[in-house]
């Protein structure tokens, strides 16, 4: 993604907001908004934002899993499912009482 033509000043955004939103919606592009020559914010298509958030959540899960492996917080699959089944069974028993 080339940002050089997607960097706009806050004053430009104020006077061309509708046009920018239409472009963002049509092209799924991202705009960097500057104030006093410094990047301050990003305007992004909502679908692209949602995709980014999903990707970040997945990367976080992967990082957490890698950290668990690194610190030995793992156990065999059969053991994990047995533990889950026991907990479900215990809860069902508690509900029946």
Secondary structure, 3 states (H helix, E strand, C coil): CCCCCCEEEHHHHHHCHHHHHHHHHHHCCEEEEEECCEEEEEEECHHHHHHHHHHHHHHHHHHHHHHHHHCCCCCCHHHHHHHHHHHHHHHHHHHHC
